Amino acid sequence: MTPVFGIAGRSGSGKTTLIEAMLPLLRARGLAVSVIKHSHHDFEMEPPGKDSARFRQAGAHEVMVASPYRYAIVHELRGGPEPTLAQQLERLAPADLVLVEGFKQAAIPRIEVYRPALGKPALHAEDAGFLAVVTDAALEMTPDATLPCLPLNEPDAVAAFICRTLGLAPGKA
């Protein structure tokens, strides 16, 4: 099974920016990395009125848009339940690592991206399932807290932590 690692945090904390910075570093280690991004908002792959949007509007269950450069499948839930993380992982092509953004409560190895300046409470204070905190500030932890703190502005250190945690050797999984 492909190793999965979660990047969670409050909105605006820098999760996407961190993942974006880590992807070329992980690729340089020889890893094929996929990403699942969870959103609480509706999204459009193509603007309304374009062909694939018209097919979906007309009732298509799934629409694939394919080109010589990429393809995407849009599956309409039409009121059905959101697929679980496990179901989403099953749909991905084989990879060496899957990074998951969001899914704050998922039972997977995960870190929190936390910026105290946002004025929002830390997730790790409410959930003991986090392995580390990635932050841009020094944290005032309780004496019994043992979470490692990683610097947000050093994506290579975060990527190395993820690889060590999952046992992904430098160079290839």
C-alpha positions in Angstrom: 0.0 0.0 0.0 1.2 3.5 -0.8 2.4 5.5 2.2 0.0 8.4 3.1 0.9 11.5 5.1 -1.4 14.3 6.1 -0.8 18.0 6.2 -3.5 19.7 8.3 -4.1 23.1 9.7 -6.5 26.0 9.9 -7.4 28.0 6.7 -4.7 30.4 5.8 -1.9 28.6 7.7 0.2 27.7 4.6 -0.6 24.1 4.0 -0.8 24.4 0.2 2.3 26.6 0.0 4.3 24.0 2.1 3.1 21.1 -0.1 4.0 23.1 -3.2 7.5 23.8 -1.9 8.0 20.1 -0.8 6.9 18.5 -4.1 10.1 19.3 -6.1 12.2 18.3 -3.1 10.5 14.9 -2.8 10.8 14.4 -6.6 14.5 15.1 -6.3 14.6 12.2 -3.8 13.3 10.0 -6.6 9.7 9.8 -5.2 6.6 9.9 -7.3 4.2 11.9 -5.1 0.4 12.3 -5.5 -1.7 14.8 -3.6 -5.3 14.7 -2.4 -6.7 18.2 -1.5 -9.8 18.3 0.6 -12.1 21.3 0.2 -15.3 22.2 1.9 -16.2 24.4 -1.1 -17.7 23.5 -4.5 -15.2 23.7 -7.4 -15.3 23.8 -11.1 -12.7 22.1 -13.3 -13.8 24.1 -16.3 -15.9 27.3 -16.3 -19.6 27.0 -16.8 -20.6 26.7 -20.4 -17.5 24.7 -21.5 -18.0 21.2 -22.9 -17.3 19.1 -19.7 -19.4 21.4 -17.6 -22.3 21.1 -20.1 -22.0 17.3 -20.0 -22.2 17.3 -16.2 -25.1 19.8 -16.2 -26.9 17.5 -18.6 -26.6 14.6 -16.2 -23.3 12.7 -16.8 -22.2 10.6 -13.9 -18.5 11.2 -14.7 -16.8 13.3 -17.3 -13.1 12.8 -18.3 -11.3 15.7 -20.0 -8.2 14.4 -21.8 -5.4 16.1 -23.7 -1.8 15.3 -24.7 -0.7 17.0 -21.4 -3.1 15.7 -18.7 -6.5 14.3 -17.9 -9.0 14.8 -15.2 -12.1 12.9 -14.1 -14.9 14.8 -12.5 -17.4 12.6 -10.7 -20.7 14.2 -9.7 -22.0 13.1 -6.3 -25.5 14.4 -7.0 -26.4 14.3 -3.3 -24.6 11.1 -2.6 -22.1 10.8 0.3 -18.6 12.2 -0.1 -16.1 9.4 -0.7 -14.0 8.4 2.2 -10.3 9.1 2.2 -9.7 5.4 1.6 -12.0 5.4 -1.4 -10.2 8.4 -2.8 -6.9 6.8 -2.3 -8.1 3.7 -4.2 -8.7 5.8 -7.3 -5.2 7.1 -7.5 -2.5 5.6 -9.8 0.4 3.9 -7.9 2.9 6.3 -6.3 5.6 6.3 -3.7 3.8 8.7 -1.5 0.5 10.4 -1.2 0.3 13.8 0.6 -3.2 14.6 1.9 -4.1 18.2 2.6 -7.0 18.6 4.9 -8.8 15.6 6.5 -7.9 17.0 9.9 -9.3 14.0 11.8 -8.0 11.3 9.5 -6.3 8.3 11.1 -3.1 8.7 9.1 0.3 10.1 10.1 0.0 13.9 10.0 1.5 17.2 10.9 -0.1 20.5 11.7 0.8 23.7 9.9 0.2 26.3 12.6 0.7 30.1 12.6 -0.1 31.7 16.0 -0.4 35.1 14.2 -3.7 33.9 12.6 -5.3 34.0 16.1 -6.9 30.6 15.7 -6.5 27.8 18.2 -4.0 25.0 17.3 -5.4 21.7 16.2 -2.7 19.7 18.1 -4.0 21.2 21.4 -7.3 19.4 20.8 -6.0 16.2 19.0 -3.1 14.1 20.2 -2.8 12.4 16.7 -0.3 14.9 15.3 3.3 13.8 14.9 4.8 17.3 14.7 3.9 21.0 14.3 5.3 23.0 11.4 5.3 26.7 12.4 6.8 30.1 11.7 7.0 31.0 15.4 8.3 29.5 18.7 5.6 27.6 20.5 4.8 27.8 24.1 4.2 24.1 24.7 3.0 22.6 27.9 5.7 20.7 29.9 4.3 17.3 28.9 4.1 18.2 25.2 6.6 16.3 23.2 5.7 17.3 19.6 8.7 18.2 17.5 8.5 21.7 16.0 9.6 22.1 12.4 10.4 25.4 10.7 7.7 26.4 8.2 10.3 28.2 6.0 12.4 25.1 5.6 10.3 22.7 3.5 13.4 20.4 3.0 13.4 19.8 6.8 9.6 18.9 6.7 10.1 16.7 3.7 13.0 14.9 5.5 10.8 14.4 8.6 8.0 12.9 6.4 10.4 10.5 4.7 12.0 9.4 8.0 8.6 8.9 9.6 7.4 6.7 6.7 10.7 4.9 6.2 11.2 6.3 2.7 14.8 6.0 1.9 16.6 9.0 0.3 16.5 8.2 -3.4 13.5 5.9 -3.6 10.8 4.3 -1.6 
